[in-house]
Amino acid sequence: MITSLFWVFVALSALIAIKNWRLGLALLIVVGALQDPVRKITPGAPAFMVLSFFPIWLGVMIGLVSSRKWPWKSFGDLHPLVQTRIRWFIAAMLLATVVVFQYGFIAWKVAAIGLFSYSVPLLTLLAGFAYARNSGDVSRLIAFYCLFTAIMLVGGVLEVLHLFPGWNTLGTSALGMHWIRHVSYGHMIELIAGFYRSPDIMGWHAAALSMFSLTMALYGKAGPRWFWLGMAVWGAFCVFISGRNKMISMTVVWVIVVALLHIYIGRVGRVVMMSLAGAVIVFAVLLMSGKLGLNEDYNLYASQLAGGSLAKRVESSGISNVFETFRQSGFWGKGIGTAAQGIQYLGLPIQRSWQEAGSSKLMVELGVLGFCAALLLAWSIYRATMLTIKYSRSTGILSPLQLGLAGFVAANIANFLISGQVFSDGLIMVMIALALAMLLSSPLWLQEKQA
């Protein structure tokens, strides 16, 4: 019954998105989050339900194109270098698509998955660029995501407290999984997924809630700052119970990047405020964990972040893995989609590659040319971001939203370098692309505000 109602909601949302693509982005967030708990109570927990967001996403694209507001030209006028590098990356994608057919025509399903995983963020980038017409658009979408995600994360606390043990929407038992982590000798924790399908997915959304909430607190024009600081604490606590250090590191990277940007623009006082806010968040998370009676193994696991485990993870996922991937897969790589999650369900004689780090995943799927195209695209985005912030500062229209979004994008790049697995999720790809798009479009909506 619930599954049937969900599919009705998906169909209605897709139709609404075609009619009103801007509203479709909000519906995309809702369906992208609800698809995991609905899948877990559906008999057999079918894997295809991870694509439930796709009809709404397609409706958004159709609605945007039919509205004649496709922003490719305006995007190129504002960021010509980024547009050129996107063209190069698309060419590399197409070449990698040809390469994957070395396995025969049967590989068309793998090619489709690969093209889909790269095309969704690229096209969403343009949709987000067209969406952000003013700072109100940006803050409303971020606030909606935060509020909805905060509700979804309640499932994590329900699971860690072992409430409703027979409820299949909690945890991963319905998917035939039980996630644990050995912290050290004699110490082990259970990883928490809540309503989401894995601890990684829950941890990412919890980290995103913290980063976006801190961004809204800096912005200060969408509700009291104490409310957004409380939301950031809630997100940080849910990251903590998810048991994923790489998601804890995302918030740390956000704080470092945003602090450096404030120093760059000459607002050192904000850095002191951010340090105090960070101390409040850490204290509140530890206090909440004590009140809920979490064992010391969780604290030990989180402390490993400060003990250098993150640095070791970055080192082990770095350039050595890229060279090893090149040695194994050659100059052209194995073809697009060969490192994507989900190809194991296709029943094809093509084994998914071992690469976990995002950099080595790019090398195995796109080869040397595609890897270089990705690096050049990333560099052009970095330059465009810094030029945007510099321009906004010089004209006196710099918004805290820009700095927060820049920190969010940087945090996800850092996470991608450690592990690219979580970026196969549709909603996560959409949210990262939207954040980057709103950042790159900020000169336009800030100019409108100034006018």
Secondary structure, 3 states (H helix, E strand, C coil): CHHHHHHHHHHHHHHHHHHCHHHHHHHHHHHHHHHHHHHHCCCCCCHHHHHCCHHHHHHHHHHHHHCCCCCHHHHHHHCHHHHHHHHHHHHHHHHHHHHHHHHCHHHHHHHHHHHHHHHHHHHHHHHHHHHCCCHHHHHHHHHHHHHHHHHHCHHHHHHHCCCCCCCCCCCCHHHCCCCEEEEECCEEEECCCCCCCCHHHHHHHHHHHHHHHHHHHHHCCCCCHHHHHHHHHHHHHHHHHHCCHHHHHHHHHHHHHHHHHHHHCCCHHHHHHHHHHHHHHHHHHHHHHHHCCCCHHHHHHHHHHHCCHHHHHHHHCCHHHHHHHHHHHCCCCCCCCCCCCCHHHCCCCCCCCCCCCHHHHHHHHHHHHHHHHHHHHHHHHHHHHHHHHHHHHHHCCCCHHHHHHHHHHHHHHHHHHHCCHHHHCHHHHHHHHHHHHHHHCHHHHHHHHHC
